[in-house]
């Protein structure tokens, strides 16, 4: 399972089928990522206790969701979810739609040309 969790991280770019990578514009995915964070924290707490009683059940359920999140939820949700509209430029969400103001001196410079 330990190597499987690392292997999932290596193939993650191919598992995420959504056009939009940011969770900021994916309202349903926000809830699933929160549930994944809870599962990871529960796995950490369960790992700190002896493997007996309720800790075994909690760790099994959390491990199941950990793998389901990447192998089932992420690909399916990427196909089904409709992301929020993307901003026209990065300055709108950063500056709160205030227009932007003047460009910094370095940003308005021409790109380097080949010599």
Secondary structure as UniProt FT lines:
FT   HELIX           2..10
FT   HELIX           12..15
FT   HELIX           23..25
FT   HELIX           27..47
FT   HELIX           54..68
FT   HELIX           69..73
FT   HELIX           74..80
FT   HELIX           90..95
FT   TURN            96..97
FT   TURN            105..108
//
